[in-house]
Amino acid sequence: MAGDPYQELGVSKGASADEIKKAFRKLAKELHPDKNPGDKAAEERFKRITAAFDLLGDAEKRAKYDRGEIDA
């Protein structure tokens, strides 16, 4: 994933795990491919928010990202 995972989800770097999860769920409902059949832009955005949540939703991966040990 290119870019800032916090920006992808629309949360601050100080966001709690619960805030991150809520932001992901809200965006996932809006952008899910089943709700947007044939919309390539929505599909790509859905993939980006999923990758962002995979990173930020895991406390260990998030800590490593925040320390600059891994890239998004």
N, C-alpha and C positions, 0 to 999 in steps of 0.2 A: 504494500500500500504506500503510495506516495502521499506526502502531506502530513499534516498534524492530526493525529487521531482525536485529540480533544476538540479541534475545530470541526472535524467530520461529524461529531456527535453534538456539537453546540454546547459543550460544557467547559467550565474553567479547569485549570490544572489542579485546583484545590477541591474539586468535586468529590463527593463521597461515592462509595461503591453503589449505593442505592440511587443516587442522582444519575450516575452513568447508566445503570440498568434501565431506569425510567426513560431517559433520553433515547436509548437504543430502541426500546419497545415502541415508543411513540413514532419514531422515524420508520421502524420496520413495518408497522401497520400501514403507514402512508405509502411506502415505497415497494412493498412486497410485489413480486412479479405476478402473483395471482390477481392483485388489484390493478395492475398496470400491464395487461397483456400486450406484447409487441412494442412496449416503450423501452427502447434501448437505454435512454438516459436514466430512467428510473432504475433499470436493472443494474447499470454500472454504479449508481449511487448506493443502491442496496448492497452491492458487493463491498463497497468502500466502508459503509457503516458497520457491516458485519465484521470486516477485518479489524476495524477500530475497536469494536466491542471485544473481539477475541483477544486483543492486546490489553485493553484497559480493564476488562472484566476479570482478568486473572491478576491477583494482587502481586504475585512474584514478577510476572512479565511487566506489569505497570511500573513497579519499583525499578527494574532494570532499565526500562525505557526512560524514566524520569532522571536516572543517573547518567544516561547517555551510553549505557553499555550495549544496548541493542537499538536498531533502527526500526521504524514503523513499517 
